[in-house]
Amino acid sequence: MASSKDYLEFILDQLSPLDEISYRPMMGEFIIYYRGKIVGGIYDDRFLVKPTASAKQLMPDALSELPYDGAKEMLLVDNVENRDFLCELLDAMYDELPAPKKKKR
C-alpha cells in the first residue's frame, strides 16, 4: 500500500517550524530529509525514523518496524500530533545521522 499525499502534507506541516525539511518520492512512499540528511520516511502512512541513540532515548517504547520487505528496522513515531516533540526529535537525531553520500557522475 502506498502512502497518501495527505499524510505526507500532514507530516510536513508538523515539521514546518524546522528549516530545510524536504522529501523525495520513492516507489509510492516518501523519504524525509532534514538539512540534507535522511531522517526517515513515510511508509504505508506511518512516519518511521532511523533508530539513532537519541531517537531511542526520546521514544523508549517505540515499536521497531520494517518500512518494506528487506529493509532495516526503523522506529515508529506514534506521537505525530505533537509538533514540538517531532521538531525536538529531528533536532536531536541530526548529529547522529550520516552525511549524505556523494552522487556518482
N, C-alpha and C positions, 0 to 999 in steps of 0.2 A: 504494500500500500504506500503510495507516495504521500508526501506531506502537503498540506494545503497552503496556499499563498496567504490565506487569512491568519493561520497560526504563525507563519513567518513574520507577517506585519505586526502581530501582537508582540512577539519576542523583540523585534527591532524597536518597537515603541517603548517597551520596558527598558531597553538598553540605551535609549536616546540620550540620557544625561552623559554618557561616555563619548569621548571623541574617537573618531576613526573606527567605528563599527562598520563592517561590511560583510557581504555574503557572496557566495558563488553557488549557483545551482549545480547539482551533481546527481545525475541519474534519478531524478524525481525527488531528491532530498536537497538540503541546503547546508553548506559548510559555513560556519560563522567565524569571522576574523576579528581580532581586537588589535589595533595598531600593527597590522600586518602579520600577526601570528594566529595560527589556528587554535581556537579555544575549545571548539566542539562543533556541534551541528544540530540540525533538526531532522530527526528520522522518525517516520510514522507519527508525525505530530507530537513528538517528545523532544524536549531540549536536553541533550546529553553533552557533558563536558569531559575533557581529559581528566584522568584520575591523578591530578597533582597532589602533593602533600597538603597544600593549603586548601584545595577543594575538599579533600577528605576531612580536614580539621573543621572546616566550616559546615560540612554536611556529614557528620559521623554516621548517620543512619541511612545514607543514600544507598539506593539499590545499584548494583553493577549490572549493566545491561549491554547487549550486543546491538550496535546500530544496524548491522546487517550480517548475514552469514559470512563467516570467515574473517570478520573484523576483530580488533582488540576491544575488550570491555571498556565501557565508559560509564560515568556516573550520571544517574537520572536526577535532574533538577526538578523537584516537585513543588518548590516554592516560587513558581514563576510569576505569581501575582504580586510579589514583594519586590518592587523596583529597586529600593535601596539595597536589599540583600543581593540581587543579581549584579548590581554595579560593584558592590564590595567583593563579591565572588570573583568576577573577572579581573578586578584590580589586584587582588591577592594572588591570582594564578599567573599573571602576566610574566613576572620574572622567572618563573619555573618552566615556562614554555620554550621549546626550541626555536631558534631563529629560523625564518623562512629559508627554504632551500633555494639555491641559485638556479635559475632556469637555464637549461642547456640550449645552446644555439646551434 
